[in-house]
């Protein structure tokens, strides 16, 4: 059985859309910038990020998903990082 470390994150709207829908298109390069930041911070563990979507309100802190330092609304997401894998029954 696999166990997971669960970490709650406060993510920007771009990360929320990328995690929930796999895309974000506002006519800018915001999605590519966020994806680059996510891989820089999370590496291959980026595939273990999951959107919750609960509104956390306005924040001046960087996005915990991509590292974007723009101020704005944040939304809850989770990092569910596998920690160990036991015997499969």
C-alpha positions in Angstrom: 0.0 0.0 0.0 1.2 3.5 -0.8 1.1 6.2 1.9 1.1 9.9 1.2 2.4 13.1 2.8 -0.5 15.5 2.4 0.4 19.2 2.2 -2.3 21.9 1.8 -1.3 24.6 -0.7 -2.6 28.1 -1.5 -2.4 28.4 -5.3 -3.1 31.2 -7.8 -6.0 31.0 -10.3 -3.8 29.9 -13.1 -2.5 26.9 -11.1 -6.1 26.1 -10.0 -7.2 25.9 -13.7 -4.1 23.9 -14.7 -4.6 21.4 -11.9 -8.4 21.1 -12.3 -8.7 21.3 -16.1 -5.2 20.7 -17.5 -5.3 24.1 -19.3 -5.6 27.8 -18.9 -5.9 30.3 -21.7 -6.2 34.0 -21.1 -4.3 35.1 -24.3 -1.0 35.4 -22.4 1.8 33.1 -21.5 0.6 32.8 -17.9 -0.1 29.0 -18.2 3.4 28.3 -19.6 5.0 30.5 -16.8 3.0 28.6 -14.2 3.9 25.2 -15.6 7.6 26.1 -15.6 7.3 27.3 -12.0 5.5 24.1 -11.0 8.2 21.9 -12.4 10.9 24.1 -10.9 9.3 23.7 -7.4 7.8 20.2 -7.5 9.8 18.4 -10.2 8.1 15.1 -11.1 6.0 15.3 -8.0 3.9 17.9 -9.9 1.7 15.0 -11.0 0.7 14.6 -7.4 -0.9 18.1 -7.0 -4.6 18.1 -6.8 -7.1 21.1 -7.0 -9.6 21.5 -4.2 -10.9 24.9 -5.3 -12.0 26.3 -2.0 -11.5 30.1 -1.9 -8.8 31.2 0.5 -9.1 34.9 -0.2 -6.7 37.6 -1.3 -3.0 37.1 -0.6 0.2 38.9 -1.0 2.2 35.7 -0.6 3.7 33.8 -3.5 1.7 31.0 -5.1 2.7 27.7 -3.5 2.1 25.9 -6.7 4.2 27.9 -9.2 5.9 30.5 -7.1 4.3 33.5 -8.9 4.7 36.6 -6.7 1.7 38.5 -8.1 -0.8 39.4 -5.4 -4.3 37.9 -5.9 -6.9 35.4 -4.9 -5.6 32.0 -3.7 -7.4 28.7 -3.8 -6.8 25.5 -1.9 -5.0 22.6 -3.5 -3.1 19.6 -2.1 0.2 17.9 -2.7 -0.2 14.2 -2.1 3.4 13.0 -2.3 3.9 9.2 -2.0 6.2 8.3 0.9 6.5 4.6 0.8 5.2 1.5 -1.0 4.5 -1.6 0.9 3.8 -5.2 -0.3 0.9 -5.5 -2.7 -1.7 -8.1 -1.6 
